[in-house]
Amino acid sequence: MSESSGVSDLIGLLNDESARPDERDDAAIDLGKSDDPVALEALITFARRSDQDDMLIGSCGESIAQIWERQGAIYDPVLVESLAAPAAREVRGWFGR
């Protein structure tokens, strides 16, 4: 399986509200290990949703931070403030903000 199809499968699982919460959380964590820009985009999109479980949103935030750190990205406070509170807390905490 290529990374692209693996990322697509993980995004599908993350967004599948009928999947078990632990499976969705694992998908969020695994997406944080990918350098595919589609993974980061999906994590950001999901992390902006306030209608999901706080733990899941927080895992998305942690994965966003891991990708940014690995890629040497510059901390983006405007983007971070657009995230739901649990994700924003994780990103700020990762970068000591």
Residue pairs with C-beta under 8 A, 6 or more apart in sequence:
1 9
3 34
3 36
4 36
4 38
6 34
7 31
7 34
7 36
7 38
7 39
7 42
8 38
10 27
10 30
10 31
10 34
10 39
11 27
11 31
11 38
11 39
11 42
13 19
13 23
13 24
13 27
14 24
14 27
14 28
14 31
14 42
14 46
14 56
14 60
15 42
15 46
16 24
21 53
21 55
21 56
24 56
25 55
25 56
25 59
28 43
28 46
28 56
28 59
28 60
28 63
29 59
29 62
29 63
31 39
31 42
31 43
31 60
31 63
32 39
32 43
32 62
32 63
32 64
32 66
32 67
33 63
33 66
34 67
35 67
35 70
35 71
39 67
40 64
40 67
43 60
43 63
43 64
43 67
44 60
44 64
44 79
44 83
46 52
46 56
46 57
46 60
47 57
47 60
47 61
47 64
47 83
47 84
47 87
48 82
48 83
48 84
48 87
49 57
49 84
50 57
50 84
50 85
52 84
54 86
55 86
57 83
57 84
57 86
57 87
58 86
58 87
58 89
58 90
59 90
60 87
61 83
61 86
61 87
61 88
61 89
61 90
61 91
62 90
62 91
62 94
64 83
64 87
64 90
64 91
65 90
65 91
65 94
65 95
66 94
67 73
68 75
68 91
68 95
69 94
69 95
75 95
75 97
77 97
80 88
80 91
80 92
80 97
81 88
83 91
91 97
